[in-house]
């Protein structure tokens, strides 16, 4: 797995350095390479050897697609990327369910996730156009349920990385939301992208735990 993890780390470093210097075209090379790294990590971890691993891999493929679709700045591409990630989260929920879901873990996670999701929507509402409010709300619901499912699977014995990966994914998306709707700037990528790639790589490694 290490070479694929290194591909993500090095590509991410190149991406951040290039964009900090205003070289936006680097997104078209470095970002797909960084995302290919988490796909390779999942395959190297044995994703194709179990039902959980295969479903997880499909979810990560949708994340890869979402990464590419979010590179352009136009609204249509952003919406397509949002849908790709939403589907990825729905599939992740299915993957976590295959590991078993502990109701106690789901309940505890919901106590934290529901208020966080509500606050995120309140924060975004003044900045989101009418046409984007329904997709954004659907996305927040999907990623919130994904975190709850990750916590439930972790509590059922799936391992801590499932929950950590889900949480990091949720937090990283706040950077995406801030970039697209609130206050665009390199700072969003500086903390959001490392958290996102940490999340996807950690989730990819869980294919080895089955």
SULURHU-V969353 format. One record per residue. N is the residue number from 1. PSI is psi in whole degrees, -180 to 180 (NA if undefined). BURIAL is + if it has 16 or more other ideal C-beta (glycine too) atoms within 10 Angstrom, else -. Layout:
BEGIN
n=(N N)
psi=(PSI PSI)
burial=(BURIAL BURIAL)
END
This chain:
BEGIN
n=(1 2 3 4 5 6 7 8 9 10 11 12 13 14 15 16 17 18 19 20 21 22 23 24 25 26 27 28 29 30 31 32 33 34 35 36 37 38 39 40 41 42 43 44 45 46 47 48 49 50 51 52 53 54 55 56 57 58 59 60 61 62 63 64 65 66 67 68 69 70 71 72 73 74 75 76 77 78 79 80 81 82 83 84 85 86 87 88 89 90 91 92 93 94 95 96 97 98 99 100 101 102 103 104 105 106 107 108 109 110 111 112 113 114 115 116 117 118 119 120 121 122 123 124 125 126 127 128 129 130 131 132 133 134 135 136 137 138 139 140 141 142 143 144 145 146 147 148 149 150 151 152 153 154 155 156 157 158 159 160 161 162 163 164 165 166 167 168 169 170 171 172 173 174 175 176 177 178 179 180 181 182 183 184 185 186 187 188 189 190 191 192 193 194 195 196 197 198 199 200 201 202 203 204 205 206 207 208 209 210)
psi=(-28 -44 -36 -38 -42 -35 -43 -45 -48 -44 -38 -42 -43 -44 -48 -41 -45 -45 -28 -24 10 15 78 -27 -16 -24 -36 -16 -55 -38 -49 -34 -43 -40 -33 -30 -41 -27 -44 -37 -44 -44 -42 -28 -7 31 -33 -2 -1 159 -43 -47 -41 -42 -42 -43 -41 -42 -42 -31 -41 -35 -43 -46 -43 -39 -44 -42 -24 -5 -48 161 -4 157 -40 -43 -39 -42 -41 -40 -39 -43 -40 -45 -37 -46 -38 -41 -39 -41 -36 -39 -44 -40 -45 -37 -31 -23 -8 143 121 119 -36 -41 -41 -43 -44 -42 -40 -33 -31 -37 -42 -48 -38 -42 -41 -45 -38 -42 -39 -39 -40 -28 -45 -16 -9 132 160 -39 -21 -8 -43 -48 -40 -43 -42 -39 -44 -40 -45 -47 -30 -43 -34 -42 -43 -43 -38 -42 -41 -40 -40 -43 -24 -1 9 -15 156 -31 -28 -48 -44 -45 -43 -43 -44 -37 -47 -48 -40 -32 -19 -34 -39 -44 -42 -40 -43 -31 -26 -66 89 146 160 -29 -34 -42 -33 -37 -28 -44 -46 -39 -41 -48 -30 -42 -50 -37 -43 -44 -38 -38 -20 -13 -24 -12 -8 NA)
burial=(+ - - + + - + + + - + + - + + + - + + - - - - - - + + - - + + - - + + + + + + + + + + + + - + - - - - + + + + + + + + + + + + + + + + + + + - - - - - - - + - + + + + + + + + + + - + + + - + + - + + - + + - - + + - - + + - - + - - - + - - + + - - + - - - + - - - + - - - + - - + + - + + + + + + + + + + + + + + + - + + - + + + + + + + + + + - + + + + + + + + + + - - - - - - + + - - + + + + + + + + + + + + + + + + + + +)
END
